[in-house]
């Protein structure tokens, strides 16, 4: 069942911004990465004993995920403020599309090395799978160059605020405005510990768009909003100019959006 992960967390600007990004990438030689994300759920079996969950995942991480060089980074993220408190999000990041399949083969090799006899291997994975339900969802995204890399902290958990939106995909809006916003507002934040943008590549919703904002603690999110508004007002001091810019940028989206907050498991971050 398992691929352990790093979330990254996300923005998909669909066809219009994808075209713009492709042109920019050709100029700046940006190399996107591929993000495989599995959303699974805790087991709802009342008899499940979760006390051994972390030690089990640490064993898998040490024997498999941390040794698989085709997995650039990985992480496990759990519900903090989302509609479903059973959510567990697993993310693996790869350099190329082909690396996704090749990494799976390498994972099988590492599993055989980590649990050399069939009985111990079977016992371990039965235990690991007992913590989760059979229900899961898989998505693959491609990163974009709008990002602020975070420093991996193996001791202290971080907060991941994911802002999702549906793309309008109607030919309106100016993708260049998003780059301006990123350069002049997002990158100047002193509250952000990381920021990621990705576009939909394979999955259930081609319109999906996400941005992921990384913080030290939950209270930093509200402070970031205040900081963000101050930066916007400062950069576009003229109210009419500011309103015109924001109106043009928001045409990229339908207006529907969602907000989700996750917390990572530090010892399972690569």
C-alpha positions as CSV (number, residue, x, y, z in Angstrom):
1,X,0.0,0.0,0.0
2,X,2.7,2.2,1.0
3,X,4.7,5.0,-0.4
4,X,5.9,7.4,2.3
5,X,6.2,11.1,1.3
6,X,6.8,14.8,1.5
7,X,4.1,17.3,1.0
8,X,4.7,19.7,-0.6
9,X,1.9,21.6,-1.0
10,X,0.2,23.3,-4.0
11,X,-1.0,25.5,-6.9
12,X,-2.5,24.5,-10.2
13,X,-3.0,27.3,-12.7
14,X,-4.3,25.1,-15.5
15,X,-3.9,25.7,-19.1
16,X,-3.3,29.4,-19.1
17,X,-0.7,29.5,-16.4
18,X,0.8,26.2,-17.6
19,X,1.5,27.7,-21.0
20,X,3.0,30.8,-19.3
21,X,5.1,28.6,-17.0
22,X,6.3,26.5,-19.9
23,X,7.6,29.6,-21.7
24,X,9.2,30.9,-18.5
25,X,10.8,27.5,-17.8
26,X,12.4,27.4,-21.3
27,X,14.0,30.8,-20.6
28,X,15.1,30.1,-17.0
29,X,15.8,26.4,-17.5
30,X,13.5,25.5,-14.6
31,X,13.2,21.7,-14.1
32,X,9.9,20.7,-12.6
33,X,9.5,17.7,-10.3
34,X,6.7,15.2,-10.1
35,X,4.7,14.8,-6.9
36,X,2.7,11.6,-6.3
37,X,0.2,12.2,-3.5
38,X,-1.9,9.5,-1.8
39,X,-4.7,10.5,0.5
40,X,-5.7,7.6,2.7
41,X,-7.6,7.3,6.0
42,X,-7.1,5.9,9.5
43,X,-8.7,2.6,10.1
44,X,-12.1,2.9,11.6
45,X,-11.8,-0.5,13.3
46,X,-12.4,0.2,17.0
47,X,-10.1,-2.6,18.0
48,X,-7.1,-1.0,16.2
49,X,-4.2,-0.1,18.6
50,X,-2.5,2.9,17.1
51,X,0.2,3.0,19.8
52,X,2.7,1.3,17.5
53,X,1.9,3.3,14.4
54,X,4.9,5.8,14.5
55,X,7.4,3.1,15.3
56,X,6.1,1.0,12.4
57,X,6.3,3.9,10.0
58,X,9.8,4.8,11.2
59,X,10.9,1.2,10.5
60,X,9.6,1.5,7.0
61,X,11.1,4.9,6.5
62,X,14.6,3.8,7.7
63,X,14.6,0.6,5.7
64,X,12.9,1.8,2.5
65,X,12.0,5.4,1.9
66,X,15.2,7.0,3.2
67,X,17.3,4.6,1.1
68,X,15.5,5.0,-2.2
69,X,17.5,7.6,-4.1
70,X,14.9,7.9,-6.8
71,X,12.6,9.5,-4.2
72,X,13.9,13.1,-3.8
73,X,11.8,13.9,-0.8
74,X,8.9,12.4,1.1
75,X,6.6,13.0,4.0
76,X,3.5,12.1,6.0
77,X,0.8,14.7,6.8
78,X,-2.2,14.4,9.1
79,X,-5.4,16.2,9.6
80,X,-5.3,19.4,11.6
81,X,-8.2,21.5,10.3
82,X,-9.9,19.7,7.4
83,X,-13.4,18.3,6.8
84,X,-12.2,14.7,7.5
85,X,-10.2,14.0,10.6
86,X,-9.3,10.5,9.3
87,X,-7.2,11.9,6.5
88,X,-3.5,10.9,6.1
89,X,-1.7,12.4,3.2
90,X,1.4,10.6,1.8
91,X,3.7,12.4,-0.7
92,X,6.7,11.3,-2.8
93,X,8.6,13.7,-5.0
94,X,10.5,12.4,-8.1
95,X,12.8,14.1,-10.6
96,X,11.2,12.6,-13.7
97,X,8.0,10.7,-14.7
98,X,10.0,7.6,-15.4
99,X,11.5,7.7,-11.9
100,X,8.0,7.1,-10.5
101,X,7.9,3.6,-11.9
102,X,11.6,2.9,-11.4
103,X,11.3,4.0,-7.7
104,X,8.6,1.4,-7.2
105,X,10.9,-1.3,-8.5
106,X,13.7,0.0,-6.2
107,X,11.2,0.0,-3.3
108,X,10.5,-3.7,-3.9
109,X,14.2,-4.4,-3.8
110,X,14.6,-2.5,-0.5
111,X,11.6,-4.3,1.0
112,X,13.2,-7.7,0.2
113,X,16.5,-6.5,1.8
114,X,14.8,-5.1,4.8
115,X,12.7,-8.1,5.7
116,X,14.7,-11.1,4.3
117,X,12.2,-13.8,5.1
118,X,8.6,-14.1,3.9
119,X,7.1,-14.5,7.4
120,X,8.6,-11.4,8.9
121,X,7.8,-9.3,5.8
122,X,4.2,-10.5,5.8
123,X,3.8,-9.8,9.5
124,X,5.2,-6.3,9.2
125,X,3.1,-5.2,6.2
126,X,-0.1,-6.7,7.8
127,X,0.6,-4.6,10.9
128,X,1.3,-1.5,8.8
129,X,-1.8,-1.8,6.7
130,X,-4.0,-2.4,9.8
131,X,-3.6,1.3,10.7
132,X,-5.3,2.4,7.5
133,X,-8.6,1.9,5.7
134,X,-8.7,0.4,2.2
135,X,-10.1,3.7,0.9
136,X,-7.6,6.0,-0.8
137,X,-7.1,8.5,-3.6
138,X,-4.1,9.0,-5.8
139,X,-3.0,12.2,-7.6
140,X,0.1,13.3,-9.5
141,X,1.1,16.9,-9.9
142,X,4.0,18.8,-11.6
143,X,5.7,21.5,-9.7
144,X,6.0,25.1,-10.9
145,X,8.9,27.5,-10.3
146,X,6.9,29.6,-7.8
147,X,8.3,28.2,-4.6
148,X,10.1,29.0,-1.3
149,X,11.9,25.7,-0.2
150,X,11.6,24.9,3.4
151,X,14.4,23.5,5.7
152,X,13.5,20.0,6.8
153,X,13.2,19.8,10.6
154,X,13.3,16.3,12.0
155,X,12.2,17.4,15.5
156,X,9.4,20.0,15.3
157,X,6.2,19.6,13.3
158,X,5.2,22.3,10.9
159,X,1.8,23.6,9.8
160,X,0.8,23.2,6.1
161,X,-2.0,25.5,4.9
162,X,-3.3,24.3,1.6
163,X,-5.4,26.7,-0.5
164,X,-7.3,25.1,-3.3
165,X,-9.3,26.7,-6.2
166,X,-11.0,25.7,-9.4
167,X,-9.6,27.2,-12.6
168,X,-12.0,29.1,-14.8
169,X,-10.2,27.9,-18.0
170,X,-12.1,30.3,-20.1
171,X,-9.3,32.3,-21.6
172,X,-9.6,35.2,-19.2
173,X,-7.1,36.5,-16.7
174,X,-3.5,37.4,-16.9
175,X,-1.0,34.7,-15.7
176,X,1.8,37.3,-15.6
177,X,-0.1,38.9,-12.7
178,X,0.4,35.7,-10.6
179,X,4.2,36.0,-11.2
180,X,4.1,39.6,-10.1
181,X,2.2,38.7,-7.0
182,X,4.6,36.0,-6.1
183,X,7.7,38.2,-6.7
184,X,6.4,41.3,-4.9
185,X,4.2,39.8,-2.1
186,X,4.7,36.1,-1.4
187,X,8.5,36.0,-1.6
188,X,8.7,39.0,0.8
189,X,6.8,37.4,3.6
190,X,8.7,36.9,6.8
191,X,6.1,34.5,8.2
192,X,6.4,31.9,5.6
193,X,8.8,28.9,6.2
194,X,8.0,27.4,2.8
195,X,5.8,27.8,-0.2
196,X,5.0,25.5,-3.1
197,X,3.0,25.6,-6.3
198,X,2.0,22.7,-8.5
199,X,-0.3,22.1,-11.4
200,X,-2.6,19.2,-12.1
201,X,-1.1,16.4,-14.1
202,X,-3.0,13.2,-13.4
203,X,-6.0,12.7,-11.1
204,X,-9.7,13.3,-10.6
205,X,-10.0,17.1,-11.1
206,X,-8.3,18.8,-14.0
207,X,-9.5,22.2,-12.8
208,X,-7.9,21.8,-9.3
209,X,-5.4,24.4,-8.2
210,X,-3.5,24.5,-4.9
211,X,-1.0,26.6,-3.1
212,X,0.8,25.3,0.0
213,X,2.0,27.7,2.7
214,X,4.3,26.4,5.5
215,X,4.3,27.8,9.0
216,X,5.9,27.1,12.4
217,X,2.6,27.3,14.2
218,X,-1.2,27.7,13.5
219,X,-1.3,31.3,14.7
220,X,1.2,32.3,12.1
221,X,-1.5,31.9,9.4
222,X,-3.6,34.8,10.6
223,X,-0.5,36.9,11.0
224,X,0.6,36.0,7.5
225,X,-2.8,37.2,6.1
226,X,-2.3,40.6,7.9
227,X,1.3,40.8,6.6
228,X,0.2,39.9,3.1
229,X,-2.5,42.6,3.0
230,X,0.1,45.1,4.2
231,X,2.5,44.1,1.4
232,X,-0.3,44.4,-1.2
233,X,-1.3,47.9,0.0
234,X,2.3,49.0,0.0
235,X,3.2,47.7,-3.4
236,X,0.0,48.9,-5.1
237,X,-0.5,52.1,-3.2
238,X,-3.1,53.4,-5.6
239,X,-6.4,51.8,-4.7
240,X,-7.7,51.8,-8.3
241,X,-4.5,50.2,-9.6
242,X,-4.6,47.6,-6.8
243,X,-8.2,46.7,-7.5
244,X,-7.6,46.4,-11.2
245,X,-4.6,44.1,-10.7
246,X,-6.4,41.8,-8.3
247,X,-9.6,41.7,-10.4
248,X,-7.5,40.6,-13.5
249,X,-5.7,37.9,-11.6
250,X,-8.8,36.4,-10.0
251,X,-10.3,35.9,-13.5
252,X,-8.0,32.8,-13.7
253,X,-10.4,31.2,-11.2
254,X,-14.1,30.4,-10.8
255,X,-14.3,31.9,-7.3
256,X,-14.8,28.5,-5.6
257,X,-12.1,27.6,-3.2
258,X,-11.3,25.5,-0.1
259,X,-8.9,25.8,2.8
260,X,-7.2,22.8,4.5
261,X,-4.6,22.7,7.3
262,X,-2.3,19.7,7.9
263,X,0.5,18.9,10.2
264,X,3.6,16.9,9.2
265,X,5.3,14.1,11.1
266,X,8.9,15.3,11.5
267,X,10.6,12.0,11.9
268,X,9.1,10.8,8.6
269,X,10.3,13.7,6.5
270,X,13.0,13.2,3.8
